[in-house]
Amino acid sequence: MKKTIFCAVAALMMMGCQKSIEDRAEQEARDYTRKFCPTPVYNHTRTDSLVFDRAERTFIYYCTLTDIMDDAALIGKNSQTLTDGLRQSIRESTGLKIYKDAGISFRYVLRSEKNPEEILYESTFQM
C-alpha cells in the first residue's frame, strides 16, 4: 500500500513540474532574446527580439532591415517572395515542430533602420 501511494504521489509531483507549451514558448523566446539579440546583420536583416504573445499564441520576430533592403518600394514589390520564403523557412524548421504541432503562429515585423517607426513588412503564419 505504501508503495502504491508513493508511486501516485511521485507521478503527481512530476506532472506538476511540467511546463505548458505556452510556458515553454515564452521561456525560449525570452532566452533567445537575452542571449542573441540584437543579432549581427545578415542579408541586410537584424533580429532585434523574439517574444511570445500568450493571448494570440504567437511567436513575434521583431527585425530591422538595413542598407539596400531598407526600402519600402523594394519590399512592397517583393512582398510575395518574402512571404513565400518565410513560410518555407518555418515549414522546414525542425526546431519549431513542437510549436507548429501545437498550433502556434509565427509573426514577422520588419522595421526600417532609417525610420524605426516605419513597418516595412508584417505577416503572420499559421502552419
PyMOL commands that set and color helices and strands:
alter all, ss='L'
color gray80, all
select helices_A, chain A and resi 2-17+21-36+67-69+72-77+79-92+97-101
alter helices_A, ss='H'
color red, helices_A
select strands_A, chain A and resi 45-53+58-65+105-112+119-126
alter strands_A, ss='S'
color yellow, strands_A
deselect
rebuild
show_as cartoon
